[in-house]
Structures are given as C-alpha cells and as structure tokens.
Amino acid sequence: MRNLFGRPWRFNELQRSIDGISQKALTEALRSMEADGIVRRTAYPEVPPRVEYALTELGESMRPIIQAMEKWGNEYKKLSKAIVL
C-alpha cells in the first residue's frame, strides 16, 4: 500500500519494488484489496495491455494509519538498536 500513496503503479513496478514477493502473493494481495474497495484496478485497451493499480478514496483514508505505523516502526528500530549497543 505504501507505494500506492504516491501514484498509480503497474504490476511489474510493484513487484520489483517489494523484495522477495512472488507474483502469486502480490496478485492475491491486490485482488483482496480490490475486493475490499481499497485498491482500484484500471485496464487500458492497448496492445500490449496496460493495467494500473491505485488507491481508492477508502484506501487513501488509511494514509494517517499507515504513516503512524511507519513512525512507530522507525522509532522501535532506533530503540532496539540502542538497547543492543
């Protein structure tokens, strides 16, 4: 989801940007988020076909939650590094 906050992405772009994710796992995640109304899939009638994924209004409404989780995670990483040292 974090990638989709910036702009619409094509499937291969998303897959390359997420280390270690398989095509199957990404497809399942995108389909699930589409079914939940979080992501919108747009297929363009071109040759070769072009498909983009973007956040819906519902998906955008999750931005503050995702940002808060990111902030917490970054602070936790700093704290855990300080404890280990």
Wavefront OBJ file of the C-alpha trace (Angstrom):
o trace
v 0.000 0.000 0.000
v 2.789 2.409 0.848
v 3.853 2.560 -2.808
v 0.337 3.367 -3.972
v 0.160 6.504 -1.814
v 2.354 8.309 -4.328
v 0.812 7.401 -7.674
v -0.739 4.557 -9.665
v 1.643 1.653 -10.269
v 1.830 -1.124 -12.828
v 2.047 -4.706 -11.571
v 5.688 -5.293 -12.553
v 6.756 -1.994 -10.971
v 5.136 -3.029 -7.703
v 6.689 -6.488 -7.796
v 10.186 -5.087 -8.416
v 9.787 -2.595 -5.566
v 8.914 -5.247 -2.950
v 11.847 -7.533 -2.150
v 11.064 -11.215 -2.136
v 7.369 -11.085 -3.075
v 6.199 -13.673 -5.566
v 3.871 -12.921 -8.451
v 1.239 -15.128 -6.830
v 1.430 -13.380 -3.441
v 1.237 -9.901 -4.993
v -1.668 -10.919 -7.239
v -3.578 -12.311 -4.254
v -2.897 -9.207 -2.157
v -4.004 -6.832 -4.922
v -7.148 -8.857 -5.655
v -8.031 -8.918 -1.959
v -7.541 -5.163 -1.589
v -9.560 -4.604 -4.771
v -12.399 -6.769 -3.415
v -12.314 -4.760 -0.169
v -12.539 -1.469 -2.068
v -9.052 -0.294 -1.070
v -7.401 -0.573 -4.494
v -8.756 0.205 -7.964
v -7.519 -1.803 -10.943
v -7.667 0.005 -14.286
v -7.085 -1.951 -17.502
v -6.373 0.142 -20.580
v -7.419 -1.216 -24.008
v -3.948 -1.088 -25.535
v -1.575 -3.548 -27.168
v 0.197 -4.753 -25.130
v -2.377 -4.443 -22.330
v -1.604 -1.954 -19.574
v -3.017 -2.350 -16.072
v -2.514 0.133 -13.242
v -3.331 -0.108 -9.562
v -4.229 2.944 -7.485
v -5.772 3.606 -4.118
v -9.466 4.362 -3.879
v -10.841 7.033 -1.569
v -11.150 4.344 1.115
v -7.517 3.360 0.580
v -6.420 6.990 0.815
v -8.290 7.321 4.108
v -5.842 4.791 5.569
v -2.851 7.113 4.969
v -2.707 8.503 8.560
v -2.854 4.968 9.979
v -0.056 3.701 7.728
v 2.059 6.791 8.488
v 1.582 6.289 12.235
v 2.633 2.656 11.900
v 5.689 3.681 9.879
v 6.656 6.251 12.520
v 6.247 3.694 15.303
v 8.330 1.139 13.387
v 11.153 3.606 12.779
v 11.208 4.632 16.440
v 11.167 0.976 17.511
v 14.140 0.212 15.237
v 16.112 3.087 16.783
v 15.242 1.933 20.293
v 16.125 -1.701 19.609
v 19.496 -0.701 18.119
v 20.249 1.448 21.194
v 19.443 -1.434 23.552
v 21.672 -3.879 21.646
v 24.601 -1.489 21.692
l 1 2 3 4 5 6 7 8 9 10 11 12 13 14 15 16 17 18 19 20 21 22 23 24 25 26 27 28 29 30 31 32 33 34 35 36 37 38 39 40 41 42 43 44 45 46 47 48 49 50 51 52 53 54 55 56 57 58 59 60 61 62 63 64 65 66 67 68 69 70 71 72 73 74 75 76 77 78 79 80 81 82 83 84 85
